[in-house]
Amino acid sequence: SQTIHQWPATLVQPVGSPLSLECTVEGTSNPNLYWYRQAAGRGLQLLFYSVGIGQISSEVPQNLSASRPQDRQFILSSKKLLLSDSGFYLCAWSVPGNTIYFGEGSWLTVV
Amino acid sequence: GQQVMQIPQYQHVQEGEDFTTYCNSSTTLSNIQWYKQRPGGHPVFLIQLVKSGEVKKQKRLTFQFGEAKKNSSLHITATQTTDVGTYFCATNTGGFKTIFGAGTRLFVKA
């Protein structure tokens, strides 16, 4: 069966510090991969999606970036965090055209 | 880009009352998906509808897809405290992206 792992689960970072969130998927090949962000009590904002290694599409201009160095690995990064980057970050995968399966999420607080 | 509007934003009900959330789009949708997110958790897939006028049931939950495939609803009969959470509708666009409605947060008072 397919599983998705995301880490770290919780992160408190100072403004201006870098960020790296990592996500891996097991049990499937060539999945679509996604990063969503959810502000407290709000909806899900699609940040990035990837349909293959090295292929990244950005949905929202921001100081975040994503990379897909391997087929089942997806990384969310920032060189300098802003206060507004705080939120709940969710990695997800899907088979093209099918349902989304989310990881457990990473709570990021920028202080 | 394609958007799905979801209402209401919040709903407070007494345990045992019914609950409905609605999802609307100005364009025809290829499919509609529903997810539930428990407080502090991640969204979990509930169901997908693809056919015009489709109705599916899961115990006390009834999902409908409109005839024009521009709207959908999720109805919960006789809510329980375990139904608490945020319900999202979503649609898959072009096979690559899934976009979500803003969600309806359900509060159930025992």
Contacts between the chains, C-beta under 8 A, distances in Angstrom:
chain1	res1	chain2	res2	distance
A	32	B	96	6.2
A	34	B	98	7.4
A	36	B	100	7.8
A	41	B	105	7.3
A	42	B	102	7.2
A	42	B	103	7.9
A	43	B	88	7.2
A	43	B	100	5.9
A	43	B	101	6.7
A	43	B	102	3.9
A	43	B	103	5.0
A	44	B	43	7.0
A	44	B	88	6.7
A	44	B	100	4.2
A	44	B	103	7.6
A	46	B	97	6.5
A	46	B	98	7.6
A	46	B	99	6.3
A	46	B	100	7.8
A	49	B	96	6.3
A	49	B	97	5.8
A	51	B	96	5.8
A	57	B	96	7.6
A	59	B	97	7.9
A	90	B	42	5.9
A	90	B	43	7.4
A	94	B	98	6.8
A	96	B	95	4.5
A	96	B	96	6.7
A	97	B	92	5.8
A	97	B	95	4.3
A	98	B	92	7.5
A	99	B	33	5.8
A	99	B	45	4.7
A	99	B	48	5.9
A	100	B	33	7.5
A	100	B	35	7.6
A	100	B	43	7.7
A	100	B	45	6.7
A	100	B	90	7.1
A	100	B	98	5.0
A	101	B	45	6.8
A	102	B	42	4.3
A	102	B	43	5.3
A	102	B	44	7.4
A	103	B	42	6.6
A	104	B	41	8.0
A	104	B	42	5.7
A	105	B	41	7.8
A	105	B	42	4.8
